[in-house]
Amino acid sequence: MNFDPAIAAREAFARAVSSGTLGEDLESAQEAEDTFSAAAGKEATSAFHALLDIGARRPDAEAFQEFLIYSTWQQATDVTIPRYFQIGADLCDRYLERRTGGQAGPDPRQLAQVSEIRSSYRAGLGLEDEDDHDFDKDTFKGGD
């Protein structure tokens, strides 16, 4: 990836907080994010799932959805199981469908980053992206 998901998550969370789109979930989101960022193991995993629950209630909170996408990368790399890569890929797919489906478009940088991290999630699942189907054709074939 050409960006740091941890930095992108921090920036997206700050935008989510300042946007007012979290409503009554703001305080619980801040508490869960503090725990997720500072803890490890079961405590961090529990906070991560609390954040996902908030995201499910707030699908229109664009910056928070971006935060979840980037934070899921941290969770997937800390606890490397297919489930987290799938969650990340699903979050990306929903984000891209909503943000490119005729609604007001997101920041082009965010769109590019989400598309890029989507490819990484899919690669973690062993899936080929539609855009990567010609990889073998473009790869240099060396030999003796």
Helices and strands as residue ranges (DSSP letters): H 5-19, G 23-25, H 26-38, H 41-57, H 62-78, H 82-100, H 108-124, G 130-132, H 135-138
